Amino acid sequence: MQNLIQMISVMLVGHLGELPLAGASMASSFAAVTGFSLLLGMASALDTLCGQAFGARQYHLLGIYKQRAMLILTLISVPLAVLWFYAGSILLLLGQDEDIAMEAGTYARWMIPALFAYGMLQCHVRFLQSQNIVFPVMLSAAGTALCHLAICWLLVHRLGLGSKGAALSNAISYWINVVVLAVYVRVSSTCMKTWTGFSMEAFHDPLSFFRLAVPAALMVCLEWWSFEILVMLSGLLPNPELETSVLSITLNTANCVFMIPYGLGSAVSTRVSNELGAGRPRAARLAIRVVAFFAILEGLVMGVLLVSVRHTWGHTYSDEEEVVTYMAKMVLLIAVSNFLDGIQSVLSGVARGCGWQKICACINLGAFYIVGMPAAYLIAFVLRVGGMGLWAGIICGTLVQVLLLVAITVRTDWKKEATKAKNRVFCSAMPTDHDARIN
């Protein structure tokens, strides 16, 4: 549901023409590479911290971790906003088509308010998710997606703002979601133990958060960047407007279907972190086996579904017949990549639950930048396969990532991981200064 916000915006812009679609696609990729991926990655440190603290029944730590993360991510968003402001000029320096770069620069500027909301949103989602509070998060995301459809249509078509309206609607919708979750945390009885008000403890020892957040960000960014770089590279292919549009639609579609295995990864991250924090390694191992089975099953079912709609899916994004025909071919590759992504998503969730972010950052570096990106360049530019070659190359990187994650997970000593989790939690559990707490 959260992913639908970006998806709906690109869909509505796509019907304005090929250039607005290419510009919005390029801007979305730029925003993902330089902003959203970094904030999402750093916020994912809360999967480990909050999840293990909840399992160890150190409930007050969850609120402190969330506040600390919100503060740090807001500060980091400031220089990122400056980067977005000059997105058009940066894309020109990277050799992108001038018209597409200017269109993308305008889109990115109007999306700057979304940057500050996104970090806040991820902190709230992980704070609640680590407590197994998922249904309210889903409802708020669903309500926001419905609102976004109306807001985006109003700004893009009714008020005539075009692609700028789509960018602004992203920011409005993210902030709506943040406010809804913040109110829920404040008034819900389910968060009474974990949210006791603002505390000065959130300002203490920010390095403890950075020690986990930086490798967590690298873990997410190295993978996410590789996919977004494909869209950037597509601008260097012959017929850049077509290639960029199709690659962006492909990435948008892949991100959409990936949300299902990503949800499984989030679930196993919560279960593993909770069980390790509670000192139950056998339960953690059982959770991994169950979710791995569901990931494989989901990959097979979604693959069949994608293949069955491949000739019509392109129409949801564009009325251009060449875009629709090209997408029918790309959907076949999406089916393959989604199957592999489902497995890696679950295993990456296990890694976040255990606190293996440093190891996974190294795996992603090797899989995508030593194998995936060179393979993508070779197939697309040397063998001249074009955009399909770019995506085929990244599938090679994903396969290497999956094999390495499987090897590490199979060889893990879960009793040792449970001991590490309890040590991490109780090293952070300092006496709470209630006098410094602001209700």
N, C-alpha and C positions, 0 to 999 in steps of 0.2 A: 504493500500500500504506500509506503514511504517512497519507493522507487517510481511509482506512478506519477509523481509530481513532475519530475524531469521528463518523463516519457510523454505525458500529455502535452507539455509545452512544446516539445519538438514536433509532435504530431500536428498541432494546430499551426505552427509556423510553416511546416512542410507544405501546407495547402496555400501558402502565400506565393510560392514559386521556388525554383531550384536554388537561386542565390540566397534568399533568406534562410532556406533549410540548410544550405552548406555553411552559412555564417553562424547560425544557432548551433549547428553540430560542432563546428570548430570551437566555438566559445565554450560549449558544454565540456568538450574534451580538455580544453585549456583549464577550465575551472576545476575539473576533476583532478588533473595532474598537479596543479599548483595550490589547491585549497582543500577540496572535499576529502581527497584521499588522505592527506596529512592529518586533518582533524579527526576523521573516522579512525585512523590508525592509532593516534594518541589516546582517543577515548576508549579504544578496545583494551587498554591497560586495566580499565575498570572490570573487565570480564574476569581477570585474575584476582585483582585486589578485593573487589566487592564480593565476588563469588566465594572465595576462600574465607573471607571474614564472616560471611553469613553462615557458612557451614560450621565454622568454629564458634558461632553464637556471640561473636563480638559485634553486636548490632550497631552500636554507636559509630563504629569506624566507617560504615557505609556512607553516612551523611557527610562525614569529614572528607572521605575520598572524593565524593561527588563535587563538593564545594571547591576543593583544591583543583580538580580537573577543569571545572567551569572557569575558574579564575585564570588558569594557565592558557586554556584554549582561546579565551577572549583576548588575552594579550598577544598571542601568536597571530590572531586574525588581523591585527592592525597592519603589520607589514605585508600580509597577504593581500589585503584590500588595495594597498598601493600598487602591488604587482598587477592586480586585475584592472586597475585604472588605465594602465599602459599596455593592456593586452594586445591591442591592434598593432602598435609599434613593434612589440616583441615578436608577434607572428610574422610581420614583414621582414624582420631581421633573420627569422628562421627560414626564409625563402618561400613563404606561402603566397598564393595568388593575392594581388592587391585588393581586389574587390571583396573577396572572401574575408581577408584579414580585417578590413575596415568594418564590414558587417559584424564580424565576430567581436571586434573591440567595443562596438556600441552595445552589443548584447551583454558582454562581460561587465561593463560599467553599471548597467541597470540591475545587474544581479548581485552587486556588492552587499546590500543589506542581507541577502540570503546567507552570506558567509558567516556572519555573527550568530545567526539563528541556528545554523547547522551544528556548530560545536555544542551549543547548549542542548539541542535536541538529542544528540548522541549520548551526552552525559546522563540525561534523564532516562533514556531508554535502557541503558546498561545498569543504572542504579535500580530500576524496577525489575528488569529481566533477571538480575542476579538473585532476586528474592522470589523467583518463580511467579512474578506478577506480570503476566503476558497479555491476558485478555483486554484489560483497559488500554494497554499500549496499542493493541490491534484496532480497537474501536476508535481511538483518537486518530490513528493513521487513516482509517477508512473514512471517517468524517472529514478529515482534512483533504483527502483525495477528492471527495465529492464537492467540497467547497472550491477546491482548486480548479476543477473543471468549469465551474460557473465563473469564477474570478478570471481565469485565463481567457475564456471566450469573451467576457465583457470587455476586458482591456484590449485584447487583440483585434476583435472584430467590431464590437459595438462602439467602443470609444476610438477606434482607429489608430491605436498605438503600434500595431504591427508586432514585430519581433521584440521591440522594447517592452511592450505590454506583457509578453510571455515571460521575459526575464524578471520583470517586477512582480509578476504573480507568483513566481517561485519563492521570493522573499516573503511575501504576505502569507503564503500558505505554511512555510516553515515556522514563522513566528506564531501563527495560530496553533500549530501543533505543540510548540514549546509552552505556550500559555496554558493550554488544556492539561498537559502533563504536570506542569508546576502546580496548578490548582489541585489536581488529584493528589499529588504528594503531600500537599499542605493539609488537606481536609480528610483524607482517607484514613480509616482506623488501621488499615493493613501496614501503613508506614510509620506508625506511632513509635516503634522501637528504633527504627533506622533513621528517621528524620526528626530530630529534636530541636531544630532551629539552626540559625547561622552561628558559627563558632570561630573564634580566633585560631583554633587549632588548624584550620584549613591553610593558614599562612605559614605554618611551621613545617620545616623539612620538605620543601618542594622537590629537592633532589631525589627523594625516595620515589616520587611519582615519575620523574624524568628517567630514572634508571630503568624503568619498565616501559614507559611511554615511548621513548626514542626508538628502541628496537621493535616495539609494537608498530610504530609508524612505518619503520623501514620494511617490516614484514608485509604490511598492507600495501604501502606505496610501490615497492619494487614490482609487485604483481600488477597492481592497478595501472601503474605508469606504462607498463609494457603494452597493455591493451590500448591505452589512449594514444600512445606513440604511433600505433598503427593508423589512426585517423590522421595524425600529422603527416605521416609518410604518404598517405593516400593523396595528399595535396601535391605531391611531387610526381605522381603518375600521369600518363596521358589522360586527357579529359578529366581534370581535377574536380570539377563540380559534380560529375556523376560519381566518381570514385569516393570522394569525401562524403557525399550524401548517403551512398549505399553502405560504406563502412560505418558511418555513424548510426544508421538504422540497424545494422547488424549488431553493433555494440549495445545499442539501446535494447534491442530484443534479447540479446544474450544476458544483459543485466537483469531484465525483467524475469526471465525464466530461472535465472540463477538465484533469485530471491527465495525460491522454495528450498533448494539444498542449503542456502545460506541460513535459512531459518532452522534447518536441522543442525547446522554447525553451531548456531547460537544456543540451541537446546542442549547439545552435548557439552558445550563449553560451560553452561550453567550447572549441569548435572555433575560433570567431572570436578569442577572447582568446589562445588558444595560438598561432594563426597570426600574429596581429598582433605578439605578443611575440617571435616568432621572425623577424619581418620578412618575412612571406610574404603580402602583401595580396591577390594573385590567388587563393590558396587559401582565404582568408577569404571572398571574394566568391562563389566556387564553392559553399562550404558553405551560404551563405545561400540560393542558388538551389535547391539540392537539398532543404533542409529546408522551404522555402516550398511546394514541390510536394507534399511529404508532408503538410503541414498542411492544404492544400486538399483533398487526397484523404481525409484522416481526417475532416474536417468533413462531407463528403458521405456517407461510410459511416456515421458515428455518427448523422447526421440520420435516415437511413433506419431504423437500428436503434431509435432513440428513438421514432419514429412508430409502429413495429410493436408496441411494448410499452406504449404510452401508457395502455391501459385496465386493465392489470394492475399497473403500477409502484406505484401508491398503496398497494396491499395490503401491500407490504414494510414500510411505515411505520405504517400504521394500519388498524384494523378498521372505522372509521367510514365508511359509504357515501358521505356528502357530501364527505369528504376525498378518497376515491378518485376520485369523479366530477370534482371540481375539478382534481385532479392530471392527469387525462387531457387537459384543456384546456391546462394550464400546460406540459406536456411539449412541445407544438408550439412554444411560444416558446423553450424550452430548446434545441431543435434549431437554431433560427435563431441564438440567441446563441452557441452552441458553435461554429458555423461561423466567425463573426466573431472569437470569442475565440481560435480556433486561429491565425488570421493574426496577431492582435495579440500573442499569446504568443511566436510565433517572432520577430517584429520587436522585441519587448521584450527577448528573449534576446540579439539582436544588439546592442541598446543597452547591456545590462549588460556584454557582452564588450568593447565599445568604450569604456565609461566615460561614456556619454551620460546619466547619471541626472538631471542638472539639466534637460536639455532635455525628457526624458520626464515629469518631474514637472510642468513647465509644460503639456505636452500633456494630461496626465491631469486637471489642474486645469480646463482649459478644456472638455475633452470631457465630463467627468462632472458638473461643477458649474455650468457655463454652459449646457450643452445637456442632458445626461442627466437630472439631478435635476429641473430645472424642467419638462421634458417628462413625467417620471414623475408629478409632482404634478398637472400639468394633465390628463393622461389619466385618472388614478386618482380624483382628488377633484373636479375641475371637470366633466369629462365623465362621471364616476361609473362608470368601467369596473371599479374595484376593484383587487384584487391583480394581475390580468393587465395592467392599465394601468400599474402600477408597473414591472413587468418590461419592458413594451413601451417605456417611456420610457428605461430604462437601455440598451436595445438601440440606441436613437438615439445615445446617448453613445458606445457602443462603435464604431459605424460612423464617427463623426467621428474617434475615436482611431486607427482603422485607416488612414483616408485620410491623416492627418497623418504617421503613422509610415512609410507607404509613400513619401510625398513626400520625407521626409528621407533614407531609406535609398537611394533611387534616385539622389539628388543627391550622395552621399558620395564624397569623394576618398579611396580606400582606401590609397594610398601615404602620404598625410598622416597617416592614422589609425595606420599601422604605426610611423611616426616618433614619434608621441605616445606610443604604448605603450612603446617602448623607452626613451624619456626618463623615463616614469613609473617603470619598473622600476629603472633604474640610478641614479635619484635616491634610491631607497630602499635600494639595496644598499651599506650602510655596512659596514666591516670587522666581522666577527663576533668578539665577545669570548668566546672559548672558556672562559676561566677563570670566567666568570659563569654558565656553563651547568650545570644540574643534571641529571644523567642519571637 
